[in-house]
Amino acid sequence: MADRDQEDSQQAIYNVDVDISVVLGQANLRVNQLLKLGRGAVVELEQRTSDPVEIFANDVLIAKGEVVITSGDKIGVTLTELVKSIYNTAGK
């Protein structure tokens, strides 16, 4: 019976939606600068191309990674480092 309860709990977890977002960098713009942006404008980010990107799950930083181009010209992320703070909060 305990095995069945554990299996049901795992199935419930597997069905939970998680929003994943990847932050490539940030930029600070004044409103007048933002309003002047048009098609083809380039906004320079405060990050180098060699810097890792931050990966968030439900707005919580969970990992860092590298941007990769997958087949079909899609963009993906390779995880390179798990953020240790997620381990500290898991037991609480």
PyRosetta script that sets phi, psi and omega in degrees:
from pyrosetta import init, pose_from_sequence

init()
pose = pose_from_sequence("MADRDQEDSQQAIYNVDVDISVVLGQANLRVNQLLKLGRGAVVELEQRTSDPVEIFANDVLIAKGEVVITSGDKIGVTLTELVKSIYNTAGK")
pose.set_psi(1, -40.0)
pose.set_omega(1, 179.9)
pose.set_phi(2, -64.4)
pose.set_psi(2, -37.0)
pose.set_omega(2, 178.0)
pose.set_phi(3, -62.9)
pose.set_psi(3, -39.9)
pose.set_omega(3, 179.8)
pose.set_phi(4, -65.6)
pose.set_psi(4, -41.6)
pose.set_omega(4, 178.2)
pose.set_phi(5, -63.5)
pose.set_psi(5, -41.1)
pose.set_omega(5, 178.9)
pose.set_phi(6, -65.6)
pose.set_psi(6, -40.5)
pose.set_omega(6, 179.1)
pose.set_phi(7, -64.6)
pose.set_psi(7, -40.7)
pose.set_omega(7, 177.4)
pose.set_phi(8, -63.7)
pose.set_psi(8, -39.7)
pose.set_omega(8, 178.6)
pose.set_phi(9, -64.2)
pose.set_psi(9, -41.9)
pose.set_omega(9, 179.1)
pose.set_phi(10, -64.8)
pose.set_psi(10, -41.7)
pose.set_omega(10, 178.7)
pose.set_phi(11, -61.4)
pose.set_psi(11, -38.7)
pose.set_omega(11, 178.6)
pose.set_phi(12, -63.9)
pose.set_psi(12, -39.7)
pose.set_omega(12, 179.6)
pose.set_phi(13, -67.1)
pose.set_psi(13, -39.7)
pose.set_omega(13, -178.1)
pose.set_phi(14, -63.8)
pose.set_psi(14, -20.4)
pose.set_omega(14, -177.6)
pose.set_phi(15, -96.0)
pose.set_psi(15, 4.5)
pose.set_omega(15, 179.9)
pose.set_phi(16, -81.1)
pose.set_psi(16, 129.4)
pose.set_omega(16, 176.6)
pose.set_phi(17, -77.4)
pose.set_psi(17, 137.9)
pose.set_omega(17, 177.6)
pose.set_phi(18, -128.3)
pose.set_psi(18, 127.0)
pose.set_omega(18, 176.8)
pose.set_phi(19, -86.5)
pose.set_psi(19, 121.1)
pose.set_omega(19, 178.5)
pose.set_phi(20, -105.7)
pose.set_psi(20, 131.3)
pose.set_omega(20, 175.6)
pose.set_phi(21, -134.3)
pose.set_psi(21, 150.1)
pose.set_omega(21, -178.8)
pose.set_phi(22, -124.6)
pose.set_psi(22, 127.5)
pose.set_omega(22, -179.5)
pose.set_phi(23, -101.5)
pose.set_psi(23, 116.6)
pose.set_omega(23, 179.2)
pose.set_phi(24, -82.0)
pose.set_psi(24, -26.9)
pose.set_omega(24, -178.5)
pose.set_phi(25, 166.0)
pose.set_psi(25, -179.9)
pose.set_omega(25, -179.2)
pose.set_phi(26, -135.1)
pose.set_psi(26, 159.7)
pose.set_omega(26, 176.0)
pose.set_phi(27, -146.8)
pose.set_psi(27, 145.7)
pose.set_omega(27, 175.1)
pose.set_phi(28, -106.3)
pose.set_psi(28, 122.5)
pose.set_omega(28, 178.6)
pose.set_phi(29, -127.5)
pose.set_psi(29, 146.3)
pose.set_omega(29, 170.6)
pose.set_phi(30, -79.5)
pose.set_psi(30, 156.1)
pose.set_omega(30, -177.9)
pose.set_phi(31, -56.3)
pose.set_psi(31, -41.8)
pose.set_omega(31, -179.3)
pose.set_phi(32, -64.8)
pose.set_psi(32, -32.8)
pose.set_omega(32, 176.3)
pose.set_phi(33, -69.2)
pose.set_psi(33, -40.6)
pose.set_omega(33, 179.2)
pose.set_phi(34, -63.0)
pose.set_psi(34, -41.3)
pose.set_omega(34, -179.1)
pose.set_phi(35, -68.5)
pose.set_psi(35, -23.3)
pose.set_omega(35, 179.6)
pose.set_phi(36, -83.0)
pose.set_psi(36, -11.1)
pose.set_omega(36, -179.3)
pose.set_phi(37, -66.8)
pose.set_psi(37, 138.8)
pose.set_omega(37, 177.7)
pose.set_phi(38, -134.0)
pose.set_psi(38, -177.8)
pose.set_omega(38, 178.8)
pose.set_phi(39, -56.5)
pose.set_psi(39, 131.3)
pose.set_omega(39, 179.5)
pose.set_phi(40, 87.4)
pose.set_psi(40, -2.9)
pose.set_omega(40, 179.0)
pose.set_phi(41, -66.7)
pose.set_psi(41, 147.0)
pose.set_omega(41, 178.8)
pose.set_phi(42, -113.3)
pose.set_psi(42, 127.1)
pose.set_omega(42, 175.9)
pose.set_phi(43, -106.5)
pose.set_psi(43, 117.2)
pose.set_omega(43, -179.1)
pose.set_phi(44, -77.1)
pose.set_psi(44, 129.5)
pose.set_omega(44, -178.7)
pose.set_phi(45, -94.0)
pose.set_psi(45, 157.7)
pose.set_omega(45, 179.9)
pose.set_phi(46, -85.1)
pose.set_psi(46, 47.2)
pose.set_omega(46, -178.5)
pose.set_phi(47, -152.4)
pose.set_psi(47, 143.8)
pose.set_omega(47, 176.8)
pose.set_phi(48, -87.1)
pose.set_psi(48, 160.1)
pose.set_omega(48, -179.7)
pose.set_phi(49, -65.0)
pose.set_psi(49, -23.1)
pose.set_omega(49, -179.8)
pose.set_phi(50, -85.3)
pose.set_psi(50, -11.0)
pose.set_omega(50, -179.7)
pose.set_phi(51, -73.4)
pose.set_psi(51, 146.4)
pose.set_omega(51, 176.8)
pose.set_phi(52, -70.5)
pose.set_psi(52, 152.8)
pose.set_omega(52, 175.1)
pose.set_phi(53, -91.2)
pose.set_psi(53, 156.7)
pose.set_omega(53, 178.7)
pose.set_phi(54, -97.9)
pose.set_psi(54, 136.6)
pose.set_omega(54, -178.0)
pose.set_phi(55, -115.3)
pose.set_psi(55, 125.2)
pose.set_omega(55, -177.6)
pose.set_phi(56, -115.1)
pose.set_psi(56, 142.5)
pose.set_omega(56, 171.0)
pose.set_phi(57, -118.9)
pose.set_psi(57, 117.9)
pose.set_omega(57, -176.0)
pose.set_phi(58, 49.5)
pose.set_psi(58, 48.4)
pose.set_omega(58, 176.7)
pose.set_phi(59, 66.1)
pose.set_psi(59, 17.2)
pose.set_omega(59, 176.3)
pose.set_phi(60, -114.3)
pose.set_psi(60, 126.0)
pose.set_omega(60, 178.9)
pose.set_phi(61, -65.1)
pose.set_psi(61, 121.7)
pose.set_omega(61, -177.8)
pose.set_phi(62, -118.3)
pose.set_psi(62, -23.3)
pose.set_omega(62, -174.5)
pose.set_phi(63, -162.7)
pose.set_psi(63, 171.0)
pose.set_omega(63, 171.3)
pose.set_phi(64, -125.2)
pose.set_psi(64, 156.4)
pose.set_omega(64, -176.9)
pose.set_phi(65, -161.1)
pose.set_psi(65, -173.5)
pose.set_omega(65, 179.5)
pose.set_phi(66, -122.3)
pose.set_psi(66, 142.2)
pose.set_omega(66, 177.6)
pose.set_phi(67, -76.0)
pose.set_psi(67, 135.6)
pose.set_omega(67, 177.4)
pose.set_phi(68, -132.4)
pose.set_psi(68, 152.9)
pose.set_omega(68, 174.1)
pose.set_phi(69, -98.9)
pose.set_psi(69, 122.5)
pose.set_omega(69, -178.1)
pose.set_phi(70, -95.1)
pose.set_psi(70, 179.7)
pose.set_omega(70, 179.0)
pose.set_phi(71, -62.7)
pose.set_psi(71, 145.7)
pose.set_omega(71, -178.3)
pose.set_phi(72, 79.5)
pose.set_psi(72, 18.8)
pose.set_omega(72, 177.8)
pose.set_phi(73, 60.2)
pose.set_psi(73, 30.0)
pose.set_omega(73, 174.7)
pose.set_phi(74, -92.1)
pose.set_psi(74, 156.0)
pose.set_omega(74, 179.4)
pose.set_phi(75, -99.5)
pose.set_psi(75, 137.3)
pose.set_omega(75, 177.1)
pose.set_phi(76, -135.1)
pose.set_psi(76, 177.7)
pose.set_omega(76, 179.2)
pose.set_phi(77, -133.2)
pose.set_psi(77, 132.0)
pose.set_omega(77, 173.7)
pose.set_phi(78, -98.6)
pose.set_psi(78, 125.3)
pose.set_omega(78, 177.8)
pose.set_phi(79, -71.5)
pose.set_psi(79, 129.4)
pose.set_omega(79, 179.6)
pose.set_phi(80, -116.5)
pose.set_psi(80, -19.8)
pose.set_omega(80, -176.0)
pose.set_phi(81, -157.6)
pose.set_psi(81, 128.1)
pose.set_omega(81, 172.1)
pose.set_phi(82, -86.0)
pose.set_psi(82, 140.4)
pose.set_omega(82, -179.5)
pose.set_phi(83, -81.1)
pose.set_psi(83, 127.1)
pose.set_omega(83, -173.4)
pose.set_phi(84, -65.3)
pose.set_psi(84, -25.1)
pose.set_omega(84, -177.2)
pose.set_phi(85, -62.1)
pose.set_psi(85, -23.8)
pose.set_omega(85, 179.2)
pose.set_phi(86, -70.1)
pose.set_psi(86, -26.9)
pose.set_omega(86, 177.7)
pose.set_phi(87, -72.3)
pose.set_psi(87, -34.6)
pose.set_omega(87, -178.0)
pose.set_phi(88, -68.6)
pose.set_psi(88, -30.7)
pose.set_omega(88, -177.1)
pose.set_phi(89, -92.9)
pose.set_psi(89, -11.5)
pose.set_omega(89, -176.0)
pose.set_phi(90, -66.5)
pose.set_psi(90, -33.6)
pose.set_omega(90, -177.6)
pose.set_phi(91, -87.0)
pose.set_psi(91, -3.0)
pose.set_omega(91, -176.3)
pose.set_phi(92, -93.4)
pose.dump_pdb("model.pdb")
